[in-house]
Amino acid sequence: MKISHISLLYFISLLFLTSCVKDEIYNGPAAIEKVAIMPEAPKSTDDVVVTAEITDLKGITAVTLYYRTTSAGVFQPLAMKASKDFIYSGTIPALPMNTKVEYYIEAKNLGSFSTTSPLAAPVKLANYTVGQSSVLKIYIN
């Protein structure tokens, strides 16, 4: 009976000792969330601050905001700076009234991965038009 208990303990200990797996840190792109612009309805005198929460387990090496003013235009890169709680921000300068601005964010990490927001950028882009509000206004007469 003692031999069966000892052999059972032996097999159980082998099971635990051989089933250990080394954990690895996630090896993939950073996550870009909560992208916002301020002000939401910019006027021709307003600089527009684009913010995003960007997280990565290995570390971020660069975050760039790309913007252009026409669909045929060339993207202008702006380095985004980190503040508290993984919030990055970049400022698009004031532009003339009725200018359509298209933009996206690209984040690169220490694992040499990059990701964009929107995910399909630069094919699909976020945008706003100077002097026009995207906020729905309801008037009750």
C-alpha positions as a Markdown table, in Angstrom:
| # | Residue | x | y | z |
|---|---|---|---|---|
| 1 | Met | 0.0 | 0.0 | 0.0 |
| 2 | Lys | 2.8 | 2.4 | 0.8 |
| 3 | Ile | 4.5 | 1.7 | -2.4 |
| 4 | Ser | 1.4 | 2.6 | -4.4 |
| 5 | His | 1.1 | 5.9 | -2.5 |
| 6 | Ile | 4.8 | 6.7 | -3.2 |
| 7 | Ser | 4.5 | 5.8 | -6.9 |
| 8 | Leu | 1.3 | 7.9 | -7.2 |
| 9 | Leu | 3.1 | 10.9 | -5.6 |
| 10 | Tyr | 6.0 | 10.3 | -7.9 |
| 11 | Phe | 3.8 | 10.4 | -11.0 |
| 12 | Ile | 1.9 | 13.5 | -9.8 |
| 13 | Ser | 5.1 | 15.3 | -9.2 |
| 14 | Leu | 6.3 | 14.4 | -12.7 |
| 15 | Leu | 3.1 | 15.8 | -14.1 |
| 16 | Phe | 3.6 | 19.2 | -12.4 |
| 17 | Leu | 7.4 | 19.4 | -13.1 |
| 18 | Thr | 7.1 | 18.6 | -16.8 |
| 19 | Ser | 4.1 | 20.7 | -17.6 |
| 20 | Cys | 5.6 | 24.1 | -16.9 |
| 21 | Val | 5.6 | 26.5 | -19.8 |
| 22 | Lys | 7.7 | 29.6 | -20.0 |
| 23 | Asp | 5.5 | 32.7 | -20.4 |
| 24 | Glu | 6.4 | 35.2 | -23.1 |
| 25 | Ile | 5.5 | 38.8 | -23.4 |
| 26 | Tyr | 3.0 | 39.5 | -26.2 |
| 27 | Asn | 4.8 | 40.0 | -29.4 |
| 28 | Gly | 2.6 | 42.2 | -31.6 |
| 29 | Pro | 1.5 | 45.7 | -32.4 |
| 30 | Ala | 0.4 | 48.4 | -29.9 |
| 31 | Ala | -3.2 | 49.1 | -29.2 |
| 32 | Ile | -4.6 | 52.5 | -30.2 |
| 33 | Glu | -7.9 | 53.5 | -28.5 |
| 34 | Lys | -10.0 | 56.5 | -27.6 |
| 35 | Val | -8.9 | 58.7 | -30.5 |
| 36 | Ala | -10.5 | 62.1 | -30.2 |
| 37 | Ile | -10.1 | 65.7 | -31.5 |
| 38 | Met | -10.5 | 68.9 | -29.6 |
| 39 | Pro | -12.4 | 71.1 | -30.4 |
| 40 | Glu | -14.8 | 68.7 | -32.1 |
| 41 | Ala | -16.0 | 71.5 | -34.4 |
| 42 | Pro | -12.9 | 73.6 | -35.1 |
| 43 | Lys | -13.1 | 77.1 | -36.5 |
| 44 | Ser | -10.5 | 78.6 | -38.9 |
| 45 | Thr | -8.7 | 80.1 | -35.9 |
| 46 | Asp | -8.5 | 76.8 | -33.9 |
| 47 | Asp | -5.6 | 74.4 | -33.7 |
| 48 | Val | -6.9 | 70.9 | -33.4 |
| 49 | Val | -5.4 | 68.6 | -30.8 |
| 50 | Val | -5.7 | 64.9 | -31.7 |
| 51 | Thr | -5.4 | 62.6 | -28.7 |
| 52 | Ala | -5.2 | 58.8 | -28.4 |
| 53 | Glu | -4.6 | 56.2 | -25.7 |
| 54 | Ile | -1.8 | 53.9 | -26.9 |
| 55 | Thr | -0.6 | 50.9 | -24.9 |
| 56 | Asp | 2.0 | 48.2 | -25.5 |
| 57 | Leu | 3.6 | 45.7 | -23.2 |
| 58 | Lys | 7.1 | 46.0 | -24.7 |
| 59 | Gly | 7.2 | 49.8 | -25.1 |
| 60 | Ile | 6.4 | 52.4 | -27.7 |
| 61 | Thr | 9.2 | 53.8 | -29.9 |
| 62 | Ala | 7.3 | 56.4 | -31.9 |
| 63 | Val | 3.8 | 57.7 | -32.5 |
| 64 | Thr | 3.1 | 59.8 | -35.5 |
| 65 | Leu | 0.0 | 61.8 | -36.6 |
| 66 | Tyr | -0.3 | 62.1 | -40.4 |
| 67 | Tyr | -2.7 | 64.7 | -41.8 |
| 68 | Arg | -3.5 | 66.1 | -45.2 |
| 69 | Thr | -5.9 | 68.8 | -46.5 |
| 70 | Thr | -7.1 | 67.2 | -49.8 |
| 71 | Ser | -7.6 | 63.7 | -50.9 |
| 72 | Ala | -4.8 | 64.1 | -53.5 |
| 73 | Gly | -2.5 | 65.9 | -51.0 |
| 74 | Val | 0.6 | 64.6 | -49.4 |
| 75 | Phe | 0.5 | 63.6 | -45.7 |
| 76 | Gln | 2.3 | 65.8 | -43.2 |
| 77 | Pro | 3.8 | 63.9 | -40.3 |
| 78 | Leu | 3.6 | 65.2 | -36.7 |
| 79 | Ala | 5.3 | 63.5 | -33.8 |
| 80 | Met | 2.9 | 62.8 | -31.0 |
| 81 | Lys | 4.0 | 63.3 | -27.4 |
| 82 | Ala | 3.2 | 61.2 | -24.4 |
| 83 | Ser | 1.6 | 62.6 | -21.3 |
| 84 | Lys | 0.1 | 60.7 | -18.3 |
| 85 | Asp | -1.7 | 57.4 | -18.5 |
| 86 | Phe | -0.5 | 56.4 | -22.1 |
| 87 | Ile | -2.2 | 59.4 | -23.7 |
| 88 | Tyr | -0.4 | 60.8 | -26.7 |
| 89 | Ser | -1.3 | 64.1 | -28.4 |
| 90 | Gly | -0.4 | 66.0 | -31.6 |
| 91 | Thr | -1.6 | 69.3 | -32.9 |
| 92 | Ile | -2.8 | 70.1 | -36.4 |
| 93 | Pro | -2.4 | 73.8 | -37.1 |
| 94 | Ala | -5.4 | 76.1 | -37.8 |
| 95 | Leu | -6.6 | 75.9 | -41.4 |
| 96 | Pro | -8.9 | 78.0 | -43.6 |
| 97 | Met | -12.7 | 77.6 | -43.3 |
| 98 | Asn | -14.3 | 74.6 | -45.1 |
| 99 | Thr | -11.0 | 72.8 | -45.4 |
| 100 | Lys | -11.5 | 69.0 | -45.2 |
| 101 | Val | -8.7 | 67.4 | -43.1 |
| 102 | Glu | -8.0 | 63.7 | -43.2 |
| 103 | Tyr | -5.7 | 62.1 | -40.6 |
| 104 | Tyr | -4.5 | 58.9 | -39.1 |
| 105 | Ile | -2.2 | 57.8 | -36.3 |
| 106 | Glu | 0.7 | 55.3 | -36.6 |
| 107 | Ala | 2.3 | 53.7 | -33.5 |
| 108 | Lys | 5.6 | 51.7 | -33.6 |
| 109 | Asn | 6.8 | 49.5 | -30.7 |
| 110 | Leu | 10.1 | 47.9 | -29.6 |
| 111 | Gly | 9.1 | 44.6 | -31.3 |
| 112 | Ser | 9.3 | 46.5 | -34.7 |
| 113 | Phe | 5.5 | 46.2 | -35.2 |
| 114 | Ser | 3.4 | 49.2 | -36.3 |
| 115 | Thr | -0.3 | 49.7 | -36.2 |
| 116 | Thr | -2.6 | 52.5 | -37.3 |
| 117 | Ser | -5.9 | 54.1 | -36.3 |
| 118 | Pro | -8.1 | 53.7 | -38.3 |
| 119 | Leu | -6.9 | 50.2 | -38.9 |
| 120 | Ala | -7.3 | 50.5 | -42.7 |
| 121 | Ala | -5.2 | 53.7 | -42.9 |
| 122 | Pro | -4.0 | 55.3 | -45.1 |
| 123 | Val | -6.8 | 53.9 | -47.3 |
| 124 | Lys | -9.6 | 54.7 | -44.8 |
| 125 | Leu | -9.1 | 57.9 | -42.8 |
| 126 | Ala | -10.6 | 59.9 | -39.9 |
| 127 | Asn | -11.6 | 63.4 | -41.0 |
| 128 | Tyr | -13.2 | 66.7 | -40.0 |
| 129 | Thr | -14.1 | 69.9 | -41.9 |
| 130 | Val | -13.1 | 73.2 | -40.5 |
| 131 | Gly | -16.1 | 75.3 | -39.7 |
| 132 | Gln | -18.6 | 72.4 | -39.8 |
| 133 | Ser | -19.9 | 70.6 | -36.8 |
| 134 | Ser | -20.3 | 66.8 | -36.7 |
| 135 | Val | -22.6 | 67.3 | -33.7 |
| 136 | Leu | -26.3 | 66.9 | -34.5 |
| 137 | Lys | -28.3 | 70.0 | -33.6 |
| 138 | Ile | -32.0 | 69.8 | -32.9 |
| 139 | Tyr | -34.2 | 72.8 | -32.8 |
| 140 | Ile | -37.7 | 72.7 | -31.3 |
| 141 | Asn | -40.1 | 75.3 | -32.5 |
